[in-house]
Amino acid sequence: MALPINIEDLLNKRKVESNRIEFKTGWNPDKIYHTVCAFATDLENTGGGYILVGVEEENGVAKRPVKGLNEKEIDDILKDMVGYDAKIEPAYMTKVSPEIVDGKPILVIWVPSGLNRPYSVMESVVAKKSTPKFYVRSKSSTIEAKGEILDQVRALANRVPFDERGNEAIKIDDISGMLVYEHLKTVKSKLAENFISRPLIEILDEMDLLTGPQENRLIKNVAAMMFCEHPEKFFPVTQVDIVIFPEGSIENPDLMIEAPRITGPVPKMIKDAL
């Protein structure tokens, strides 16, 4: 899949913090998957990271020209990664992009922070039997989570409410600018004053409805709940069902009237229900 950032920016550690990039000269699945797990868990909420395989590191920067990998090796790695991904709990699928740098193929593993953090992975993904462990990033290194750090990792499970999580499926075209504008007018926000002259994505950012690193901003679930005409596209059975018992639900529960189903963005559903 396509990367959200230019490969040269990654190699030169531009636009992305250096602790979110790791260079690997060759394919070492155990250590690489420890780092995958650490980036996915994203204890510091930096937005995950990138692993560049086939790139030698020298004094903290990529050595040029890159060492690279051969095509057959990349094909084998991609096949093996399907099985290795299955050893991450809860389920997580890595994003991989083969790239050509200095005329040589390399492999970029893009690991956004996961929606179901924290993640564990087998200590050895190549062994038939192994023990699952948690890993985190410490500065520019990957370490096993132990003691207080492990407690912090486990606490991640309850840290980010569902509505505050970014959702890759939600695109800017799914958000109704009219609904956003009407909301801003209703709450008398200054953002409504120059709304038409600004990109909608900037408005959403100032409303704190985006999350993730700058190169891969995601729209939060709450934005689709509030400002999508059909939020059921992302959240099945988003609706209000009302049943009326004219003679009382206890006195005569068999006599009932089902009101028309109420759908749409959450503010509309609340208004229509009331």
C-alpha positions, 0 to 999 in steps of 0.5 A: 500500500502507498505510504502517507509520507515520501520515502526520502523524508523517512530516510532523512528523518524529515517530517517524522520524529527520529524515534518513530523510524527504525532502520534494519539492514536485513530481515530479522523477524523476531526483533522486527516484530517486537518493534511492530508490537511497540509501534502499534501499542504506541505508549507515548501516543506519537502515532506509531512508526516505520521500519525500513528493511534493507537500510543500514544505519550509520550514526543514527542516519541511513547509510547511502546508497542503501544496501537493499534486498533482493526481489526473491527475499522480499517475496518470501518476507511478504509471505512469511508476514501473513503468519507472523501478523497472526501472532499479534494479539489482539488482531493487527495487520501490518501495512507494507510497501516495497520501495526502490531507493538508490536503484535497490528494492527495500521494504517499508513496514508502516505501523500506525498505532492500533485501535485496540491497544495494547498489543502483545506478540510472541517473543519468537515469531519463528518458533513453534512455541513461544511466550507472548510479551508486550514491547514499547519504544524507549527513545529510539529502541524497542524494549520489553515492557516490565514492571510499572511500564507494563502496568501503563501498557495494560492501562491503555486498554481503557484509556481511549474511548471509542468515540475518540478513536481515529477511523481509517474508513472515514474520509473527509467526503463522508463529513457534511460541511453543512452539518458542521457549519450548522453546529458551529452557528448553533453553539456560536463558535467563531469558527463559523465566521470564515467557515466557507473560505477554509478547508473542512479538514482544517476546521475539523482539526481545530474542533479536535476531531482529528487524531494521529501524526501529521502525515496520517491524520485520521477522523475521529469516530465522533465526527462521523456520529455527529456530522455524517448524513449516514453514520450507519455506514460506519456504525451498523444499527445506528438508529432509535427504535420507539415502541408505544404501549397505548394501554401501558406495557404492564397492563397490555404488553401485546398492544403496541405501536412501533414508531417509524425508525429514526436514523441520521447523525446523532443530534438529529436522532436525539431531536427527532426522538424527543 
